[in-house]
Amino acid sequence: MTDQADQAEEAEKTDQAGPAASAEAEEASLFGLAPVSPDRVAAYGDHRDQVVDFYLPEAETQAGAAALPAPLVLLFHGGAWRAPYDRRHISPFAAYLAGRGFVVASVEYRRGGPDGGDGSPPRAGRWPETLDDIAAAVDTVPGLARGLALPVDPARVVLAGHSAGGHAALWAAARHVLPPDCPWYLPSPPPVCGVVALAPIADFATARELRVCSDAVSQFLDLDVPDGEAHHLDRLPLADPAALLPTAVPTTIVQGVTDIDVPPQVAYAFTETARRAGQPVRAVRLASTGHFPLLDPTAAAVRTVADEIAHIARTTRSTRQEGR
């Protein structure tokens, strides 16, 4: 199968990591890792959460020669769009990708506020600020990287994200499908090679049906407030990646089949909708793998994730950048 055909068709892989570990052990493994400090930090807006951490590959230089341009991975963390989860928990993964030769931009964005003190989880997301920040980061961060003289190849930008961050990556790649009067609309696809979404909240209808992450989708769209369904249901087609297809942007989804946080049905629903819309999505399903090993540098699954990002960066290039 050629690279081009490989991108266009669904694929399956089997992780050889052995028996499924418990979800609790997988989560403890990831969150037990020490955060990794970035090489550079920059702001892409005025709000304190509008910042991005850059992780750089070790420069392979000879006699002081400059590092060769590398693919730029715009990376969005998960955490159900809730404030307690920030980019620190994804920093070991960002550093791991940098060690694989990528320049990584780990994006922070505005999330839901703290809990109300009654023991319930914090609210998920801030409408419209969460989407404002995702759009602004994709529009701004590649230019920031070039302005900082980081060794990035502007024709090889990959959107990536985990869980709610996977939603961010898929949604950012679909803004040209939004209605033209929408504030996040782009007249053409973003200048990226493609998307690699890890266990993404990719299909809002399925996620709501399964009450994923304690009803995070309904909270994000304010559908859970009194009369929310009546007043805010029009937000659903503007924010749901499954409602914004086809995008014509090469897309890969990596999903652990034993994931209980964002169950595989969510990703499967998205890939089936994409297929019906005429855009087959590369679906990489990892056996004996839950939600968090996709980010955990100590887990076998993370190597597959890095390979898929490299595949997108190697076999596709941004036509908008090439045309400049």
Disulfide bonds with the S-S distance in Angstrom:
none
